[in-house]
Amino acid sequence: MKKVLVLTCIMVFALALPALAAPAAPDKPLEFKGSQKTVLFPHAVHAKVECVTCHHQVDGKESFAKCGSSGCHDDLAGKQGEKSLYYVVHTKKELKHTNCIGCHSKVVEEKPELKKDLTACAKSKCHP
């Protein structure tokens, strides 16, 4: 009986660890202030996407830093290179992580009626 109880406790703890490792997603949309318009990123809308899809590993550990944080993609004026926030959000080249335009393009392939909302440069959900 004790073995069953101990095993049950270990299983519950093991299953709870991933939830403890990831910080809670912000309730309010994040503001990306780049060289152009401010873009709002609503975590709630993206809740079904695993965090590691966008928050890629840095030095072998998953990073939950804001994408435009100092030392990350903090070039807010440039449009090219890994340090450019614009580039990592918009490039169609393969990166270490899924980016916004790549994921939105895949959704639009399946649901063409969402093209203007998800991939338009103006008057879209990203750039209202």
C-alpha positions in Angstrom: 0.0 0.0 0.0 2.8 2.4 0.9 4.5 1.7 -2.5 1.3 2.6 -4.4 1.0 5.8 -2.4 4.7 6.7 -3.0 4.4 6.0 -6.7 1.2 8.0 -7.0 2.9 11.0 -5.3 5.9 10.7 -7.6 3.7 10.6 -10.7 1.7 13.6 -9.6 4.9 15.6 -8.8 6.4 14.6 -12.1 3.4 15.7 -14.1 3.2 19.0 -12.2 6.9 19.9 -12.9 6.4 21.2 -16.5 3.6 23.5 -15.3 5.9 24.8 -12.5 8.8 25.5 -14.9 6.9 27.8 -17.3 5.9 31.2 -16.0 2.3 32.2 -16.3 1.4 33.9 -19.6 0.6 37.6 -19.2 -3.1 38.4 -18.9 -2.8 41.6 -20.9 -1.4 41.7 -24.5 2.3 42.4 -24.8 3.3 45.5 -26.7 6.0 45.2 -29.3 7.3 48.7 -29.9 9.5 48.6 -33.0 10.4 51.2 -35.7 6.8 51.2 -37.0 3.5 50.9 -35.3 3.2 49.2 -31.9 1.9 45.6 -32.2 -0.1 43.9 -29.5 0.5 40.2 -28.9 -2.4 38.5 -27.0 -1.1 35.4 -25.2 -4.6 34.3 -24.5 -5.4 33.8 -28.2 -2.3 31.7 -28.6 -2.8 29.6 -25.5 -3.0 26.3 -27.5 0.5 26.8 -28.8 3.3 25.3 -26.7 5.5 28.0 -25.2 8.7 26.4 -26.7 7.3 27.0 -30.2 8.2 30.7 -29.9 10.3 30.9 -26.7 13.3 29.0 -28.1 16.2 27.8 -26.1 19.1 30.2 -25.2 22.2 28.6 -23.8 20.4 25.2 -23.7 17.5 26.5 -21.6 14.1 27.7 -22.7 13.9 31.4 -22.5 10.7 33.2 -21.5 12.2 36.6 -22.0 10.2 39.2 -24.1 11.4 38.9 -27.7 12.6 42.5 -27.8 14.5 42.2 -24.5 18.0 43.6 -24.2 20.4 41.1 -25.7 17.7 39.2 -27.6 16.0 40.7 -30.7 16.6 44.2 -29.5 17.4 45.9 -32.8 14.1 47.7 -33.1 15.0 49.8 -36.2 16.7 47.3 -38.4 15.0 44.9 -40.8 17.7 42.3 -41.2 19.7 39.9 -39.0 19.0 37.8 -35.9 19.0 40.8 -33.6 16.3 42.6 -35.6 12.8 42.2 -34.0 11.2 42.9 -37.4 13.3 40.2 -39.1 12.5 37.4 -36.6 8.8 38.2 -36.7 8.5 38.6 -40.5 11.1 36.4 -42.2 10.0 33.4 -44.2 13.4 31.8 -43.7 13.7 28.9 -41.2 14.7 30.0 -37.8 15.4 28.2 -34.5 11.8 28.9 -33.6 8.5 29.4 -35.3 7.9 33.1 -36.0 4.7 35.1 -36.3 4.4 35.3 -40.1 5.4 31.7 -40.6 2.7 30.4 -38.3 0.1 32.9 -39.6 0.8 31.8 -43.2 0.2 28.2 -42.3 -3.1 29.0 -40.7 -4.1 31.1 -43.8 -3.3 28.1 -46.1 -5.9 26.1 -44.2 -8.3 29.0 -43.7 -7.9 31.5 -46.6 -10.7 33.7 -45.3 -8.3 34.8 -42.5 -5.6 36.2 -44.9 -6.4 39.9 -44.3 -6.6 39.4 -40.5 -3.4 37.3 -40.1 -1.0 38.3 -42.9 -2.0 41.8 -44.1 0.5 44.6 -43.4 -2.3 47.1 -42.6 -5.7 46.8 -40.9 -4.9 43.3 -39.7 -5.1 41.8 -36.2 -1.3 42.5 -35.8 -1.3 46.0 -37.4 -4.8 47.4 -36.8 
